[in-house]
Amino acid sequence: MRNLVFLLQKEFRQIFRNPTILRMILIMPIMQLIVIPLAADYEIKHISISVV
């Protein structure tokens, strides 16, 4: 348990020490919310159907 607390403290120190990491943590989820729905468009378009 002490190891986990130590690792969490270390990671939070690094995050708040480096402003680039903090920006990435805030911006990347927003970018994913914008880009993934655009890439995963399941609308069917231009399908040719033939009946035999």
CHARMM-style PDB file with segment names, atoms N, HN, CA, C and O in Angstrom:
ATOM      1  N   MET     1       0.827  -1.200   0.000  1.00  0.00      PROA
ATOM      2  CA  MET     1       0.000   0.000   0.000  1.00  0.00      PROA
ATOM      3  C   MET     1       0.870   1.262   0.000  1.00  0.00      PROA
ATOM      4  O   MET     1       0.537   2.261  -0.637  1.00  0.00      PROA
ATOM      5  N   ARG     2       1.979   1.196   0.719  1.00  0.00      PROA
ATOM      6  HN  ARG     2       2.249   0.384   1.237  1.00  0.00      PROA
ATOM      7  CA  ARG     2       2.869   2.358   0.771  1.00  0.00      PROA
ATOM      8  C   ARG     2       3.489   2.619  -0.592  1.00  0.00      PROA
ATOM      9  O   ARG     2       3.719   3.768  -0.971  1.00  0.00      PROA
ATOM     10  N   ASN     3       3.761   1.533  -1.334  1.00  0.00      PROA
ATOM     11  HN  ASN     3       3.574   0.600  -1.027  1.00  0.00      PROA
ATOM     12  CA  ASN     3       4.331   1.703  -2.672  1.00  0.00      PROA
ATOM     13  C   ASN     3       3.359   2.433  -3.591  1.00  0.00      PROA
ATOM     14  O   ASN     3       3.758   3.288  -4.381  1.00  0.00      PROA
ATOM     15  N   LEU     4       2.093   2.088  -3.479  1.00  0.00      PROA
ATOM     16  HN  LEU     4       1.770   1.393  -2.837  1.00  0.00      PROA
ATOM     17  CA  LEU     4       1.081   2.741  -4.305  1.00  0.00      PROA
ATOM     18  C   LEU     4       0.985   4.230  -3.981  1.00  0.00      PROA
ATOM     19  O   LEU     4       0.908   5.060  -4.886  1.00  0.00      PROA
ATOM     20  N   VAL     5       0.987   4.564  -2.710  1.00  0.00      PROA
ATOM     21  HN  VAL     5       1.049   3.890  -1.974  1.00  0.00      PROA
ATOM     22  CA  VAL     5       0.931   5.965  -2.296  1.00  0.00      PROA
ATOM     23  C   VAL     5       2.158   6.715  -2.803  1.00  0.00      PROA
ATOM     24  O   VAL     5       2.049   7.845  -3.278  1.00  0.00      PROA
ATOM     25  N   PHE     6       3.326   6.082  -2.702  1.00  0.00      PROA
ATOM     26  HN  PHE     6       3.415   5.164  -2.317  1.00  0.00      PROA
ATOM     27  CA  PHE     6       4.555   6.704  -3.189  1.00  0.00      PROA
ATOM     28  C   PHE     6       4.477   6.959  -4.696  1.00  0.00      PROA
ATOM     29  O   PHE     6       4.835   8.042  -5.161  1.00  0.00      PROA
ATOM     30  N   LEU     7       4.011   5.968  -5.458  1.00  0.00      PROA
ATOM     31  HN  LEU     7       3.720   5.089  -5.081  1.00  0.00      PROA
ATOM     32  CA  LEU     7       3.903   6.129  -6.910  1.00  0.00      PROA
ATOM     33  C   LEU     7       2.901   7.217  -7.292  1.00  0.00      PROA
ATOM     34  O   LEU     7       3.145   7.991  -8.217  1.00  0.00      PROA
ATOM     35  N   LEU     8       1.785   7.274  -6.588  1.00  0.00      PROA
ATOM     36  HN  LEU     8       1.587   6.645  -5.837  1.00  0.00      PROA
ATOM     37  CA  LEU     8       0.798   8.318  -6.872  1.00  0.00      PROA
ATOM     38  C   LEU     8       1.356   9.707  -6.588  1.00  0.00      PROA
ATOM     39  O   LEU     8       1.147  10.637  -7.367  1.00  0.00      PROA
ATOM     40  N   GLN     9       2.057   9.844  -5.486  1.00  0.00      PROA
ATOM     41  HN  GLN     9       2.227   9.089  -4.853  1.00  0.00      PROA
ATOM     42  CA  GLN     9       2.664  11.139  -5.165  1.00  0.00      PROA
ATOM     43  C   GLN     9       3.681  11.544  -6.224  1.00  0.00      PROA
ATOM     44  O   GLN     9       3.720  12.703  -6.639  1.00  0.00      PROA
ATOM     45  N   LYS    10       4.495  10.604  -6.658  1.00  0.00      PROA
ATOM     46  HN  LYS    10       4.463   9.663  -6.321  1.00  0.00      PROA
ATOM     47  CA  LYS    10       5.512  10.879  -7.675  1.00  0.00      PROA
ATOM     48  C   LYS    10       4.866  11.312  -8.989  1.00  0.00      PROA
ATOM     49  O   LYS    10       5.298  12.281  -9.612  1.00  0.00      PROA
ATOM     50  N   GLU    11       3.833  10.589  -9.403  1.00  0.00      PROA
ATOM     51  HN  GLU    11       3.482   9.801  -8.897  1.00  0.00      PROA
ATOM     52  CA  GLU    11       3.167  10.913 -10.666  1.00  0.00      PROA
ATOM     53  C   GLU    11       2.498  12.287 -10.610  1.00  0.00      PROA
ATOM     54  O   GLU    11       2.584  13.054 -11.569  1.00  0.00      PROA
ATOM     55  N   PHE    12       1.843  12.601  -9.511  1.00  0.00      PROA
ATOM     56  HN  PHE    12       1.773  11.978  -8.732  1.00  0.00      PROA
ATOM     57  CA  PHE    12       1.197  13.909  -9.399  1.00  0.00      PROA
ATOM     58  C   PHE    12       2.218  15.037  -9.363  1.00  0.00      PROA
ATOM     59  O   PHE    12       1.969  16.114  -9.905  1.00  0.00      PROA
ATOM     60  N   ARG    13       3.361  14.804  -8.732  1.00  0.00      PROA
ATOM     61  HN  ARG    13       3.563  13.929  -8.291  1.00  0.00      PROA
ATOM     62  CA  ARG    13       4.421  15.819  -8.763  1.00  0.00      PROA
ATOM     63  C   ARG    13       4.890  16.071 -10.184  1.00  0.00      PROA
ATOM     64  O   ARG    13       5.076  17.220 -10.586  1.00  0.00      PROA
ATOM     65  N   GLN    14       5.081  15.011 -10.942  1.00  0.00      PROA
ATOM     66  HN  GLN    14       4.930  14.077 -10.616  1.00  0.00      PROA
ATOM     67  CA  GLN    14       5.534  15.168 -12.326  1.00  0.00      PROA
ATOM     68  C   GLN    14       4.488  15.881 -13.178  1.00  0.00      PROA
ATOM     69  O   GLN    14       4.828  16.726 -14.006  1.00  0.00      PROA
ATOM     70  N   ILE    15       3.231  15.543 -12.976  1.00  0.00      PROA
ATOM     71  HN  ILE    15       2.956  14.856 -12.303  1.00  0.00      PROA
ATOM     72  CA  ILE    15       2.158  16.167 -13.758  1.00  0.00      PROA
ATOM     73  C   ILE    15       2.115  17.665 -13.501  1.00  0.00      PROA
ATOM     74  O   ILE    15       2.038  18.455 -14.443  1.00  0.00      PROA
ATOM     75  N   PHE    16       2.163  18.060 -12.242  1.00  0.00      PROA
ATOM     76  HN  PHE    16       2.225  17.419 -11.477  1.00  0.00      PROA
ATOM     77  CA  PHE    16       2.038  19.483 -11.927  1.00  0.00      PROA
ATOM     78  C   PHE    16       3.335  20.252 -12.142  1.00  0.00      PROA
ATOM     79  O   PHE    16       3.314  21.480 -12.231  1.00  0.00      PROA
ATOM     80  N   ARG    17       4.450  19.559 -12.226  1.00  0.00      PROA
ATOM     81  HN  ARG    17       4.466  18.562 -12.154  1.00  0.00      PROA
ATOM     82  CA  ARG    17       5.728  20.211 -12.496  1.00  0.00      PROA
ATOM     83  C   ARG    17       5.879  20.541 -13.981  1.00  0.00      PROA
ATOM     84  O   ARG    17       6.505  21.538 -14.338  1.00  0.00      PROA
ATOM     85  N   ASN    18       5.306  19.703 -14.842  1.00  0.00      PROA
ATOM     86  HN  ASN    18       4.798  18.892 -14.552  1.00  0.00      PROA
ATOM     87  CA  ASN    18       5.458  19.871 -16.280  1.00  0.00      PROA
ATOM     88  C   ASN    18       4.117  20.311 -16.878  1.00  0.00      PROA
ATOM     89  O   ASN    18       3.191  19.501 -16.926  1.00  0.00      PROA
ATOM     90  N   PRO    19       3.978  21.547 -17.331  1.00  0.00      PROA
ATOM     91  CA  PRO    19       2.692  22.025 -17.848  1.00  0.00      PROA
ATOM     92  C   PRO    19       2.258  21.325 -19.137  1.00  0.00      PROA
ATOM     93  O   PRO    19       1.067  21.294 -19.446  1.00  0.00      PROA
ATOM     94  N   THR    20       3.199  20.768 -19.888  1.00  0.00      PROA
ATOM     95  HN  THR    20       4.167  20.793 -19.637  1.00  0.00      PROA
ATOM     96  CA  THR    20       2.839  20.067 -21.118  1.00  0.00      PROA
ATOM     97  C   THR    20       2.034  18.811 -20.808  1.00  0.00      PROA
ATOM     98  O   THR    20       1.048  18.520 -21.485  1.00  0.00      PROA
ATOM     99  N   ILE    21       2.446  18.077 -19.801  1.00  0.00      PROA
ATOM    100  HN  ILE    21       3.247  18.314 -19.251  1.00  0.00      PROA
ATOM    101  CA  ILE    21       1.725  16.862 -19.420  1.00  0.00      PROA
ATOM    102  C   ILE    21       0.320  17.214 -18.943  1.00  0.00      PROA
ATOM    103  O   ILE    21      -0.642  16.521 -19.276  1.00  0.00      PROA
ATOM    104  N   LEU    22       0.202  18.268 -18.177  1.00  0.00      PROA
ATOM    105  HN  LEU    22       0.983  18.831 -17.906  1.00  0.00      PROA
ATOM    106  CA  LEU    22      -1.108  18.685 -17.681  1.00  0.00      PROA
ATOM    107  C   LEU    22      -2.028  19.050 -18.837  1.00  0.00      PROA
ATOM    108  O   LEU    22      -3.204  18.686 -18.830  1.00  0.00      PROA
ATOM    109  N   ARG    23      -1.506  19.768 -19.834  1.00  0.00      PROA
ATOM    110  HN  ARG    23      -0.551  20.063 -19.840  1.00  0.00      PROA
ATOM    111  CA  ARG    23      -2.317  20.106 -21.008  1.00  0.00      PROA
ATOM    112  C   ARG    23      -2.749  18.856 -21.758  1.00  0.00      PROA
ATOM    113  O   ARG    23      -3.898  18.754 -22.186  1.00  0.00      PROA
ATOM    114  N   MET    24      -1.838  17.906 -21.919  1.00  0.00      PROA
ATOM    115  HN  MET    24      -0.904  17.988 -21.570  1.00  0.00      PROA
ATOM    116  CA  MET    24      -2.179  16.675 -22.633  1.00  0.00      PROA
ATOM    117  C   MET    24      -3.266  15.897 -21.902  1.00  0.00      PROA
ATOM    118  O   MET    24      -4.164  15.339 -22.532  1.00  0.00      PROA
ATOM    119  N   ILE    25      -3.188  15.861 -20.586  1.00  0.00      PROA
ATOM    120  HN  ILE    25      -2.458  16.315 -20.074  1.00  0.00      PROA
ATOM    121  CA  ILE    25      -4.190  15.139 -19.804  1.00  0.00      PROA
ATOM    122  C   ILE    25      -5.563  15.780 -19.981  1.00  0.00      PROA
ATOM    123  O   ILE    25      -6.575  15.080 -19.982  1.00  0.00      PROA
ATOM    124  N   LEU    26      -5.606  17.086 -20.128  1.00  0.00      PROA
ATOM    125  HN  LEU    26      -4.784  17.655 -20.128  1.00  0.00      PROA
ATOM    126  CA  LEU    26      -6.885  17.770 -20.281  1.00  0.00      PROA
ATOM    127  C   LEU    26      -7.381  17.762 -21.723  1.00  0.00      PROA
ATOM    128  O   LEU    26      -8.586  17.652 -21.951  1.00  0.00      PROA
ATOM    129  N   ILE    27      -6.488  17.876 -22.697  1.00  0.00      PROA
ATOM    130  HN  ILE    27      -5.510  17.966 -22.511  1.00  0.00      PROA
ATOM    131  CA  ILE    27      -6.895  18.045 -24.091  1.00  0.00      PROA
ATOM    132  C   ILE    27      -7.158  16.718 -24.803  1.00  0.00      PROA
ATOM    133  O   ILE    27      -8.082  16.637 -25.612  1.00  0.00      PROA
ATOM    134  N   MET    28      -6.376  15.683 -24.525  1.00  0.00      PROA
ATOM    135  HN  MET    28      -5.626  15.748 -23.868  1.00  0.00      PROA
ATOM    136  CA  MET    28      -6.505  14.426 -25.264  1.00  0.00      PROA
ATOM    137  C   MET    28      -7.890  13.783 -25.141  1.00  0.00      PROA
ATOM    138  O   MET    28      -8.414  13.342 -26.163  1.00  0.00      PROA
ATOM    139  N   PRO    29      -8.513  13.700 -23.980  1.00  0.00      PROA
ATOM    140  CA  PRO    29      -9.861  13.125 -23.936  1.00  0.00      PROA
ATOM    141  C   PRO    29     -10.877  13.945 -24.737  1.00  0.00      PROA
ATOM    142  O   PRO    29     -11.791  13.383 -25.339  1.00  0.00      PROA
ATOM    143  N   ILE    30     -10.719  15.250 -24.744  1.00  0.00      PROA
ATOM    144  HN  ILE    30      -9.976  15.707 -24.254  1.00  0.00      PROA
ATOM    145  CA  ILE    30     -11.623  16.096 -25.524  1.00  0.00      PROA
ATOM    146  C   ILE    30     -11.439  15.823 -27.008  1.00  0.00      PROA
ATOM    147  O   ILE    30     -12.417  15.720 -27.748  1.00  0.00      PROA
ATOM    148  N   MET    31     -10.182  15.704 -27.448  1.00  0.00      PROA
ATOM    149  HN  MET    31      -9.388  15.787 -26.847  1.00  0.00      PROA
ATOM    150  CA  MET    31      -9.906  15.394 -28.853  1.00  0.00      PROA
ATOM    151  C   MET    31     -10.482  14.030 -29.230  1.00  0.00      PROA
ATOM    152  O   MET    31     -11.019  13.873 -30.327  1.00  0.00      PROA
ATOM    153  N   GLN    32     -10.380  13.056 -28.354  1.00  0.00      PROA
ATOM    154  HN  GLN    32      -9.943  13.183 -27.463  1.00  0.00      PROA
ATOM    155  CA  GLN    32     -10.931  11.734 -28.632  1.00  0.00      PROA
ATOM    156  C   GLN    32     -12.448  11.795 -28.744  1.00  0.00      PROA
ATOM    157  O   GLN    32     -13.032  11.128 -29.598  1.00  0.00      PROA
ATOM    158  N   LEU    33     -13.086  12.581 -27.899  1.00  0.00      PROA
ATOM    159  HN  LEU    33     -12.611  13.123 -27.205  1.00  0.00      PROA
ATOM    160  CA  LEU    33     -14.539  12.707 -27.984  1.00  0.00      PROA
ATOM    161  C   LEU    33     -14.977  13.354 -29.288  1.00  0.00      PROA
ATOM    162  O   LEU    33     -16.082  13.096 -29.765  1.00  0.00      PROA
ATOM    163  N   ILE    34     -14.134  14.183 -29.864  1.00  0.00      PROA
ATOM    164  HN  ILE    34     -13.237  14.392 -29.477  1.00  0.00      PROA
ATOM    165  CA  ILE    34     -14.468  14.845 -31.122  1.00  0.00      PROA
ATOM    166  C   ILE    34     -14.149  13.957 -32.317  1.00  0.00      PROA
ATOM    167  O   ILE    34     -14.959  13.865 -33.239  1.00  0.00      PROA
ATOM    168  N   VAL    35     -12.993  13.303 -32.327  1.00  0.00      PROA
ATOM    169  HN  VAL    35     -12.335  13.378 -31.577  1.00  0.00      PROA
ATOM    170  CA  VAL    35     -12.503  12.592 -33.510  1.00  0.00      PROA
ATOM    171  C   VAL    35     -13.130  11.208 -33.674  1.00  0.00      PROA
ATOM    172  O   VAL    35     -13.488  10.839 -34.793  1.00  0.00      PROA
ATOM    173  N   ILE    36     -13.272  10.447 -32.624  1.00  0.00      PROA
ATOM    174  HN  ILE    36     -12.981  10.747 -31.716  1.00  0.00      PROA
ATOM    175  CA  ILE    36     -13.731   9.063 -32.751  1.00  0.00      PROA
ATOM    176  C   ILE    36     -15.137   8.962 -33.345  1.00  0.00      PROA
ATOM    177  O   ILE    36     -15.341   8.111 -34.211  1.00  0.00      PROA
ATOM    178  N   PRO    37     -16.107   9.761 -32.945  1.00  0.00      PROA
ATOM    179  CA  PRO    37     -17.414   9.656 -33.614  1.00  0.00      PROA
ATOM    180  C   PRO    37     -17.355  10.006 -35.102  1.00  0.00      PROA
ATOM    181  O   PRO    37     -18.128   9.466 -35.892  1.00  0.00      PROA
ATOM    182  N   LEU    38     -16.462  10.889 -35.485  1.00  0.00      PROA
ATOM    183  HN  LEU    38     -15.833  11.328 -34.843  1.00  0.00      PROA
ATOM    184  CA  LEU    38     -16.330  11.215 -36.903  1.00  0.00      PROA
ATOM    185  C   LEU    38     -15.723  10.053 -37.680  1.00  0.00      PROA
ATOM    186  O   LEU    38     -16.107   9.813 -38.825  1.00  0.00      PROA
ATOM    187  N   ALA    39     -14.794   9.336 -37.086  1.00  0.00      PROA
ATOM    188  HN  ALA    39     -14.482   9.530 -36.156  1.00  0.00      PROA
ATOM    189  CA  ALA    39     -14.140   8.212 -37.755  1.00  0.00      PROA
ATOM    190  C   ALA    39     -15.024   6.971 -37.769  1.00  0.00      PROA
ATOM    191  O   ALA    39     -14.904   6.150 -38.679  1.00  0.00      PROA
ATOM    192  N   ALA    40     -15.891   6.814 -36.804  1.00  0.00      PROA
ATOM    193  HN  ALA    40     -15.988   7.481 -36.066  1.00  0.00      PROA
ATOM    194  CA  ALA    40     -16.721   5.618 -36.686  1.00  0.00      PROA
ATOM    195  C   ALA    40     -18.135   5.894 -37.175  1.00  0.00      PROA
ATOM    196  O   ALA    40     -19.104   5.668 -36.449  1.00  0.00      PROA
ATOM    197  N   ASP    41     -18.249   6.370 -38.377  1.00  0.00      PROA
ATOM    198  HN  ASP    41     -17.462   6.553 -38.966  1.00  0.00      PROA
ATOM    199  CA  ASP    41     -19.557   6.653 -38.961  1.00  0.00      PROA
ATOM    200  C   ASP    41     -20.080   5.373 -39.603  1.00  0.00      PROA
ATOM    201  O   ASP    41     -19.509   4.895 -40.583  1.00  0.00      PROA
ATOM    202  N   TYR    42     -21.153   4.819 -39.067  1.00  0.00      PROA
ATOM    203  HN  TYR    42     -21.617   5.208 -38.271  1.00  0.00      PROA
ATOM    204  CA  TYR    42     -21.679   3.550 -39.547  1.00  0.00      PROA
ATOM    205  C   TYR    42     -22.833   3.731 -40.526  1.00  0.00      PROA
ATOM    206  O   TYR    42     -23.571   2.779 -40.779  1.00  0.00      PROA
ATOM    207  N   GLU    43     -23.004   4.900 -41.069  1.00  0.00      PROA
ATOM    208  HN  GLU    43     -22.405   5.674 -40.864  1.00  0.00      PROA
ATOM    209  CA  GLU    43     -24.071   5.143 -42.026  1.00  0.00      PROA
ATOM    210  C   GLU    43     -23.743   4.441 -43.344  1.00  0.00      PROA
ATOM    211  O   GLU    43     -22.625   4.541 -43.849  1.00  0.00      PROA
ATOM    212  N   ILE    44     -24.722   3.737 -43.888  1.00  0.00      PROA
ATOM    213  HN  ILE    44     -25.630   3.656 -43.477  1.00  0.00      PROA
ATOM    214  CA  ILE    44     -24.525   2.999 -45.138  1.00  0.00      PROA
ATOM    215  C   ILE    44     -24.762   3.942 -46.301  1.00  0.00      PROA
ATOM    216  O   ILE    44     -25.803   4.592 -46.391  1.00  0.00      PROA
ATOM    217  N   LYS    45     -23.768   4.008 -47.202  1.00  0.00      PROA
ATOM    218  HN  LYS    45     -22.922   3.480 -47.129  1.00  0.00      PROA
ATOM    219  CA  LYS    45     -23.847   4.918 -48.339  1.00  0.00      PROA
ATOM    220  C   LYS    45     -23.480   4.177 -49.615  1.00  0.00      PROA
ATOM    221  O   LYS    45     -22.598   3.319 -49.598  1.00  0.00      PROA
ATOM    222  N   HSD    46     -24.141   4.496 -50.717  1.00  0.00      PROA
ATOM    223  HN  HSD    46     -24.857   5.194 -50.730  1.00  0.00      PROA
ATOM    224  CA  HSD    46     -23.793   4.018 -52.054  1.00  0.00      PROA
ATOM    225  C   HSD    46     -23.668   2.499 -52.116  1.00  0.00      PROA
ATOM    226  O   HSD    46     -22.614   1.975 -52.476  1.00  0.00      PROA
ATOM    227  N   ILE    47     -24.739   1.793 -51.766  1.00  0.00      PROA
ATOM    228  HN  ILE    47     -25.595   2.218 -51.473  1.00  0.00      PROA
ATOM    229  CA  ILE    47     -24.765   0.340 -51.845  1.00  0.00      PROA
ATOM    230  C   ILE    47     -25.576  -0.053 -53.073  1.00  0.00      PROA
ATOM    231  O   ILE    47     -26.733   0.341 -53.218  1.00  0.00      PROA
ATOM    232  N   SER    48     -24.961  -0.828 -53.950  1.00  0.00      PROA
ATOM    233  HN  SER    48     -24.021  -1.148 -53.832  1.00  0.00      PROA
ATOM    234  CA  SER    48     -25.666  -1.333 -55.131  1.00  0.00      PROA
ATOM    235  C   SER    48     -26.338  -2.651 -54.766  1.00  0.00      PROA
ATOM    236  O   SER    48     -25.707  -3.547 -54.205  1.00  0.00      PROA
ATOM    237  N   ILE    49     -27.625  -2.761 -55.089  1.00  0.00      PROA
ATOM    238  HN  ILE    49     -28.138  -2.033 -55.545  1.00  0.00      PROA
ATOM    239  CA  ILE    49     -28.387  -3.969 -54.778  1.00  0.00      PROA
ATOM    240  C   ILE    49     -28.882  -4.558 -56.087  1.00  0.00      PROA
ATOM    241  O   ILE    49     -29.410  -3.842 -56.939  1.00  0.00      PROA
ATOM    242  N   SER    50     -28.712  -5.860 -56.244  1.00  0.00      PROA
ATOM    243  HN  SER    50     -28.283  -6.442 -55.552  1.00  0.00      PROA
ATOM    244  CA  SER    50     -29.230  -6.536 -57.436  1.00  0.00      PROA
ATOM    245  C   SER    50     -30.078  -7.719 -56.995  1.00  0.00      PROA
ATOM    246  O   SER    50     -29.753  -8.405 -56.027  1.00  0.00      PROA
ATOM    247  N   VAL    51     -31.158  -7.946 -57.712  1.00  0.00      PROA
ATOM    248  HN  VAL    51     -31.422  -7.388 -58.499  1.00  0.00      PROA
ATOM    249  CA  VAL    51     -32.066  -9.050 -57.414  1.00  0.00      PROA
ATOM    250  C   VAL    51     -31.923 -10.081 -58.524  1.00  0.00      PROA
ATOM    251  O   VAL    51     -31.992  -9.735 -59.704  1.00  0.00      PROA
ATOM    252  N   VAL    52     -31.724 -11.345 -58.158  1.00  0.00      PROA
ATOM    253  HN  VAL    52     -31.669 -11.626 -57.200  1.00  0.00      PROA
ATOM    254  CA  VAL    52     -31.548 -12.409 -59.158  1.00  0.00      PROA
ATOM    255  C   VAL    52     -32.790 -13.259 -59.188  1.00  0.00      PROA
ATOM    256  OT1 VAL    52     -32.864 -14.217 -59.958  1.00  0.00      PROA
TER     257      VAL     52
END
